[in-house]
Amino acid sequence: MAKRRKSIYECQAFLNLKELAENPFDMTVEGALDSERLETFVCKGIEFDLLYGCQRVTTDVLDCLQSLADECGLVGQYEEMRAGAVMNRIERYPSEERQVLHTACRDVFSKTAANDAAVIQVKRELAKLQEFLAEIDNGKIRNTAGETFTSLIHVGIGGSDLGPRSIYEALKAYGRKDRKVYFVSNVDPDDSAAVLDRVDLSKTLVLVVSKSGSTLETLSNESLVRNALKEAGLDPARHCLAVTGESSPMDNHERYLRSFYMFDYIGGRFSSTSMVGAVTLGFALGYNQVLEFLKGAWLMDEAAAERNIRGNIPLLLAMLGVWNHNFLAMDTVAILPYSQGLHRFPAHLQQCDMESNGKSVQRNGEPVRYKSGPIVWGEPGTNGQHAFYQLLHQGTEKVAVEFIGFRKSQRNRDMCIQGSNSQQKLLANLLAQSLALAVGREDENPNKNFAGNRSNVILMGERLTPKSMGALLALYEAKIVFQGFCWNVNSFDQEGVQLGKVLADEILGAMAEKRNGKTLAEALLAVAGIS
Ligand SMILES: O=P(O)(O)OC[C@H]1O[C@](O)(CO)[C@@H](O)[C@@H]1O
């Protein structure tokens, strides 16, 4: 018999937190935010420190958040998940009924793996990747003219695009100078056309990534690229690679130069450390850097098993998020990396978080009676400062902010201009924004008044490297998983994307048959003037 999971409002800690939320810590009172507080409210972890002095929390609130995490059994559930429990399910209703084992993709460094069977499969795929990359390097794999491949087009969408793309962008500073990577995701034909215009197809590999092997956008883009290869007199089977689920419609060795697998127990948005991300990263950076990236993720996974929230960054970040969202009524979370390399990372987290926890049904099939996942968005600083920070400081909407910064730049190409170099300017801005949001500043002119008390945290790392990128990714994956457990939702399915897909098919059918005006979908087609 399945264990009954508690909803948060059934927890004593929930009631206590509600009471504490009536009078949250006021950061604007003179001396409230002092150096002692800033020094105390720091959680040191793998590759990152979490600075959380600028949160509206006291030690009482932290104790209650610890109790809530304990009452909901968050770390216990996380450990069950890593060991292979069927976490992707809704009781009493048909659901996916799957294990959730994206953590197995990096559990290759443990002496004793949390789930042996999954790690065996993961190691097999990694060995295939290592061999494949070596064959490109040593010239065993070449194009028909005997030349080496210098470009790769990664074709996929959603979890098969956002994670790999954001990680590639984050790490391309470490990329091989002789290799280029391009991404195509949107079914807008201009997306693939723009890439096809830029590459020399004869020296290009095309990596088609789709877990299901049936996603409309990816299959359409694959066809467009295959067609371009044929038009260039090339054989697609000598250029195309696949990452897909075993026995998916794309699992066809004759059509691909190589096929790599991902498995049912790896959800799309959690798949960046599987072959979904590893093939592109391996092509761009080399196999050893893939291992570094996985190592960072594995270390973070291990650290996330600590019960004490004050010593577990993902759990603490998750619980601070619950405090802000469920108790202080902050509906949105802005992820603001002060790192140009991370410019696509908020987009990846948007899918990872919102597709996971944007749910209204609990795992027991009952409706959610409190707020589940927040709206997640973000852009890099300092660019955002000149765009939307006005609202963060003075808007009526209260936004929970998560800053990410690094002490050192990736490329070390900097110089002193007017007394400081650009990296110092970047970091000064990050810290200034954190304080300005928290403390505010009074002014008798209401239009120039900063109310303060705008909660934020800073995730501070040394440098964005493959290892720290792996750790950062795993940190957020674990945060999202902990919050999903806390809200008692199934973070691992995505039924909410289905209806739009069904209606798009209906509209495509109406377009093909020139039907118009009978159903609501057809009426909309006519009103929009689309033939
Ligand atoms: O890898 P696939 O099967 O092509 O799916 C792509 C994306 O589509 C979704 O199923 C949502 O439409 C995502 O969850 C997934 O990451």
The ligand as an ORCA input file, in Angstrom:
! r2SCAN-3c Opt
* xyz 0 1
  O      11.936     15.015    -26.480
  P      10.580     15.090    -27.059
  O       9.813     13.815    -26.899
  O      10.627     15.517    -28.516
  O       9.741     16.169    -26.267
  C      10.084     17.528    -26.263
  C       9.356     18.289    -25.187
  O       7.954     18.225    -25.374
  C       7.281     18.126    -24.131
  O       6.769     16.856    -24.022
  C       6.192     19.143    -23.975
  O       5.463     19.321    -25.137
  C       8.368     18.379    -23.099
  O       8.087     17.860    -21.867
  C       9.550     17.786    -23.780
  O      10.737     18.223    -23.193
*
